[in-house]
């Protein structure tokens, strides 16, 4: 039982690694964390520059996550998926 579970997880992890989804997940987490830190710094210092930087960063993180999710769904469903 343990061996089958390990093999299953290893196969799924290999697939995620081959599709760069693991790298994308950790990139998303790190940029989200850094954006939160920038917003906290902007709140404490009342800096307009940091607030603007945080807003731009949040927009970029959102679209990075959107693109990664779109690519992941397309890989799962296949190339037949057409978005209009």
N, C-alpha and C positions, 0 to 999 in steps of 0.2 A: 504493500500500500504506500509506504513512504517513498519507495523507489519510483512508483508511477507518478506520484505527486511532484517529486523532484524533477522528473523528466518532463512533465507537463509545464511546470514553471520555467524550466530551462528553455524549452521550445518557444514559449511565448516571449520570454525575455530576449532570446536571440532575434525573433522577428521584430520586436520593438527596437532593438539595437540596429538592425539592418536598415530599418526605415528612419533612423535618426530621431525617433519619438522620445527615447529616453533623454537624449541631449536637449531636445526641445522642451521637455518637461522641466529639467533643471534650469535651463535658460529662463523659462517663464517664472519659475519660483525665485530665482535670483533677481531678475528685473523687477518683479512685484515687490520684493523685500526692499530693494534699493529705492524704488519709487515711494514706498511707505516711509522710509527714513527721510527722504527729501521733503515729503509733506510734513512730517513731524518737525524737521528743522525749520521749514517755512512758517509753521504755526508758532514755534517758540521764538523765532527771531523777527517775525512779522515782515519777512522779506518778500517783496513782490517778484524779484528775480527768481528766487527759489520756488515760489508758488507757480510761476509760469513754466519753469523747468519741470516741475512735478506734473503739471497738466499735460505738457507735451509728452513726457515719459509715459503717463497713464494712457494716453491715446495710442502711442506706439505699442505698448504692452497689450492693449485690447486687440489691435489689429494683428499682432503677432500670434496671439492665442486664436483668433478667428481663422487665420490662414492655416495654422497647425491643425485645428479641428477639422477644417474643410478637407485638408489633405488626408487626414486620418480616415474620415468618412469615405472619401473617394477610394482609398486603398481597400477598405472593408467591403464596400458595395461593388466596386469595380469601375471600370472606365465607362460603363453604360450610363452612369448617372449624369444627367444634363441639368444644369441650373440656369434658368432663364429669368 
